[in-house]
Amino acid sequence: MRRLLLTFFFLFLTMCAPAPRYHYSSPPPSKGKNHQKQSLHHRQKPPPMLIKGVQHTAVFMASYYGLNDGFDGKKAANGEIFHKDGLTAAHKSLPFGTILKVTFLKTGKSVNVRIIDRGPYIAGRDIDLSYGAAVKLGLVKYGVGKVKVTVIKWGTGETKHHE
């Protein structure tokens, strides 16, 4: 009897444990006729990361921010003020100050942006462009899209300190 109680106790504890967190996921499925749900086990591999000294070009899923979301005029993660019409971007790990050439694959248009912020924090997205950069690329019409990202100059990662 005691063994049975212990078994149920441990079973109960494992059912209450938090679910694992996933760091990468594929973009949300389209809502067209071929709408398919993807399970957690069949996610696409994340795009290759840009690592200093190793790889200088990658294809990312891009989105944009700064329009009607309250970020314009607020401090970015590096300490400077974010301007929605600027040519800046957010990435989870690239050093602050890194300059990227971003080409929207759908339009072929390119723009250079500087990493000043962290994000995006929505699964399946790799880089968040400022609204101004998204306008120049033609991304605003689509909301999200694949971009080719090439490192022009690596940043130092330094932040701006404001008293």
JOGIKA-V454668 format. One line per field, one symbol per residue. psi: psi as a letter, one per 30 degrees, with the letter a starting at -180 (. if undefined). burial: I if it has 16 or more other C-alpha atoms within 10 Angstrom, else O. Layout:
# JOGIKA-V454668
psi = ???
burial = ???
This chain:
# JOGIKA-V454668
psi = eeeeeeeeeeeeefffkllkkkfklllkllgafhjkkklffhllkllkljkkfekfklklklallfjgggfkflklffflkkkeglillklefkkkfkkkkkkjfefgklkklkjflkalgkkfkfkjlleeeeeefgfeefellkkkkkkekklfgklkjk.
burial = OOOOOOOOOOOOOOOOOOOOOOOIIIIOOOOOOOOOOOOOOOOOOIOOIIOOOOOIIOIIIIIIIIOOOOIIOOIIIIOIOIIIOIIIIIIOOIIIIIIIIIIIOOOOOIIIIIIIIIIIOOOIIIIIIIIIIIIOIIIIOOOIIIIIIIIIOIIOOOIOOOO
